[in-house]
Amino acid sequence: MKTLETKRLILRDWTLGDIGCEVYDENSIRYLISVQNNYAVVLKENGLVIGTIGLNEDADGNLDTRNVGIRLLEPYRNRGLMSEALECVIHNAIDITKELSYLCLTEDERSKHIAEKFGFRYIKTFYKVQRTASDEPKDFYYYKLEL
């Protein structure tokens, strides 16, 4: 993927040099290197990897839709960095897909706010989703945004 830049961030491919960063363990980083459309979110001021943003398989199985997933380390939240990264990815996603989806936990008010702020429209709720056998089932809102 092409490297993207915002005022405060660099969004770039994951590399083996990222192993040891706080965002993910080694196996997760190796996986992110192997798949496409996942960015390491790097803070320009110090070069630290502070999160990830990716365009992955749609949670509802739509082949023409990519699910945007965002994760930011706790110390970097509530600074507008997530919105900055998401705005940049949405602007550039037209090269990859015609529609984006977005999932968030039903109790996550901050993520719901971000979805609505960027114009994602609520489609439905997925109930009692269990991502792995050890996970507790959780409910997720499913949103879509046409590009």
C-alpha positions in Angstrom: 0.0 0.0 0.0 1.1 3.5 -0.5 2.2 5.4 2.6 -0.3 8.1 3.7 0.4 11.2 5.7 -1.7 13.6 7.8 -0.7 16.6 9.8 0.5 14.5 12.8 0.6 10.9 11.5 2.3 8.6 9.0 0.2 5.6 7.9 2.5 2.9 6.5 2.9 -0.8 5.9 3.9 -2.9 8.9 7.5 -4.1 8.9 9.5 -6.6 10.9 11.1 -3.6 12.6 7.8 -3.0 14.3 8.1 -6.2 16.3 8.4 -5.2 19.9 6.1 -2.2 19.6 3.3 -1.9 22.2 0.5 -2.2 19.7 0.7 -5.9 18.9 2.7 -9.0 19.6 5.1 -10.6 17.1 2.6 -13.0 15.6 0.1 -10.3 15.0 2.6 -8.0 13.4 3.8 -10.9 11.1 0.1 -11.4 10.1 -0.4 -7.7 9.4 2.7 -7.7 7.2 1.3 -10.7 5.2 -2.2 -9.2 4.6 -2.9 -6.1 2.6 -4.5 -2.8 3.5 -3.4 -2.6 7.1 -1.4 0.4 8.3 0.9 1.0 11.2 -0.1 4.4 12.7 3.1 6.3 13.4 3.3 9.6 15.3 5.4 12.0 13.2 6.9 13.8 16.2 8.8 10.8 17.5 8.4 7.9 15.1 6.5 5.7 17.6 3.9 3.2 16.3 0.8 4.2 18.3 -1.9 2.1 16.6 -3.2 0.5 13.5 -5.9 1.1 11.0 -6.9 -1.3 8.3 -9.4 -2.2 5.6 -10.3 -5.8 6.0 -13.0 -8.4 5.1 -16.5 -7.1 5.7 -18.1 -8.5 8.9 -21.3 -9.2 7.0 -19.6 -11.0 4.1 -20.1 -8.3 1.4 -17.3 -8.8 -1.1 -17.5 -5.2 -2.4 -17.2 -3.7 1.1 -14.2 -3.4 3.3 -14.4 -3.1 7.1 -12.4 -0.3 8.6 -10.8 -1.3 11.9 -8.9 1.1 14.2 -6.9 0.6 17.3 -5.0 3.3 19.2 -2.9 2.9 22.3 -4.7 4.4 25.4 -2.2 7.2 26.0 -2.9 8.6 22.5 -6.7 8.6 22.6 -8.9 11.7 22.9 -6.5 13.8 20.9 -8.2 13.6 17.5 -5.6 11.2 16.2 -8.1 8.4 15.4 -10.3 10.9 13.5 -7.3 12.2 11.6 -6.2 8.7 10.6 -9.8 7.6 9.7 -10.4 10.7 7.6 -7.2 10.0 5.6 -8.0 6.4 5.0 -11.6 7.1 4.0 -10.3 9.7 1.5 -7.9 7.2 0.0 -10.2 4.1 0.2 -11.9 4.8 -3.1 -8.8 3.1 -4.7 -9.6 -0.1 -2.9 -13.4 -0.3 -2.4 -16.7 1.4 -3.1 -18.1 1.0 0.4 -16.7 0.8 3.9 -18.2 -0.8 7.0 -17.5 -0.1 10.6 -18.1 -2.3 13.7 -18.2 -1.1 17.3 -19.3 -2.5 20.6 -22.8 -1.4 21.5 -21.6 0.2 24.7 -18.7 2.0 23.1 -20.0 5.6 22.9 -16.8 7.0 21.6 -16.7 4.6 18.6 -20.4 5.2 17.9 -19.7 8.9 17.8 -16.8 8.5 15.3 -19.0 6.4 13.0 -21.7 9.0 13.0 -19.2 11.9 12.7 -17.9 10.4 9.5 -21.3 9.7 8.0 -21.5 6.0 8.5 -25.1 4.9 8.7 -26.3 2.3 11.1 -27.4 -1.0 9.4 -27.9 -3.6 12.1 -26.7 -5.1 15.3 -24.7 -8.4 15.5 -25.7 -10.1 18.8 -23.5 -12.3 21.0 -20.4 -12.3 18.7 -17.7 -14.5 20.0 -14.4 -13.9 18.1 -12.5 -16.7 19.7 -13.5 -19.6 22.0 -12.1 -17.8 25.0 -13.9 -14.5 24.3 -17.0 -13.5 26.1 -19.9 -13.0 23.6 -20.5 -9.3 22.8 -22.9 -7.2 20.8 -21.7 -5.0 17.9 -23.3 -2.2 15.9 -22.7 -2.5 12.1 -22.4 0.7 10.0 -21.8 1.4 6.3 -20.4 4.3 4.3 -20.7 4.6 0.5 -17.7 6.2 -1.0 
